[in-house]
Amino acid sequence: MSRRAALAGIVVASSLAACAAPRLAPGEPREVRALPLPPFQENEECFAMDRGEELRWRFAADGPLDFRVQFRDGKAVVVPVVRERVAADSGRFVALAAQDYCAVWEAGRIGVLLDYALELARPQR
């Protein structure tokens, strides 16, 4: 590979990374409309949560999909919230420990259009 081609690849990769959505932050709700989710593909939103912080979600799709909230504990993936083959859901999850969590939507054999909203809320004192 020529040096020029290698540099072009770095520029493209950097541009794609720059387009990534910023991480979800408390007090800054995120709403996404009509996100195409092809068959067997995932959409993942990751965020840091403090102990006692609450994740609020709602979503609707034009077909069934799987939804989960997960985090890593060493090499293991822990999944405290699971919704299988649903077209809509809403709920809340309270973090038991300060760490990174991810909300993940996964299409089945048929792709879907997904609308979702996520919000992090600090614990009320």
Secondary structure, 3 states (H helix, E strand, C coil): CCHHHHHHHHHHHHHHHHHCCCCCECCECEEEEEEEECCCCEEEEEEEECCCCEEEEEEEEEEEEEEEEEEEECCEEEEEEEEEEEEEEEEEEECCCCEEEEEEEEECCCCEEEEEEEEEECCCC
